[in-house]
Each structure stands twice: as C-alpha cells, then as structure tokens.
Amino acid sequence: MEQRKHWWNGSWGPLARRDVFLRVDADQWIVEQRAGGAEGVSRWYEFDSEDEALDVVRALLADGEGWRELTPRARPYQD
C-alpha cells in the first residue's frame, strides 16, 4: 500500500487531532479518516477510482477549518 496524501486539522492532543490519508493498493483507492492521533480510531473507505476517493476527502475536509496537507514534496535527485 502506498500513501499518496496526508492532511491534518492542525490540532494537537488525542481529543482534537484529526487526520485524513489517501492511499492506493494496486487498483484500490483507500481513504482513512483518523480521530485521536496515531493511537486513535480510524474509519476506512475503499474506492475503485482516485476521483471517487478525492470526492470523499474533500467532503471530510469540509467539516472544519485549519486543515493542512502534510504530504512530503518530491525532491529532485542530487548526487
């Protein structure tokens, strides 16, 4: 499974933190909605297309303010 994107609501602590992940596994797109940080509770959604998955991501991010993308940017190769 490959993680493609990660969003965080900008809040710290197990009661306030929310994360949304976009992952792909072969031809299956997976959205994870997590509440409470690494030890929190997750809800999983599976889709056949990236567009369907991104529609759900947009809906999940619309539930509050302060969301920021934490996805690392690709870096150019250097010797």
N, C-alpha and C positions, 0 to 999 in steps of 0.2 A: 504494500500500500504506500502510495506517495502523497505527502501533504503538499497541496498546491498553494493554499492561502490560510491565513490566521488573522482573526480580528479579536480585539479585546475592548471591553467597555470602559477601561481607564480607572476602574475601582479596585482597591486592594481589600483583602480580607475574605474569609470564607462566606460571609453572608452577602457581600455586594459584588464580588467578581463574577463576570460572565465572559465566556469565550465562544467563538464560532470558528470551526475549522472546515475547510473544503479539501477533500481527499479524493483520490482516484485509485481504483484497484482493477486492473485490466480494463474492462469496458463499463464498470460500475462506478458511478459518482456518489460520494458519501458526504453528507453534511453532519457534523457533530455539534450539538448545542450543549455547552457545559456550564453548569452553575456551581460556584464554590471553589474554583481553582483546581489544581491537579488531583486533589482528593475528593472533588465534588461529584455531583451526579450528572450523567450525560444522557442525552436523548439523541438517537441516530435516525437519519432519514436516508434512504437509498433511491437513486435515480438512474435512468438509462442514458441521460444526456447531461452535458455540462450546463446547458441553458436552463433546464428544469431545476438543477441544483442551485444555480445562481439566483433564480427567482425566489427560492426559499431563503437563501442567505439574505437577499435584500429585504424580505419580509421580517426576518429575525432582527436585522439591524435597525429596522424602522421602529422598534419598540422602545427606543430610548436615545439619549444623546451621549456624546463622548466616545463613540466607537472609533477606534483607530486600527489600521492594518499593521500587523507585526510581521508580515511576510518578508523574509530577507530578500534584498535585491540581488540579482545576479551580478557578479563581479567579473570584469574582463580577466582573462588568463594573463598572469605575469610570471616571468622566469625568476 
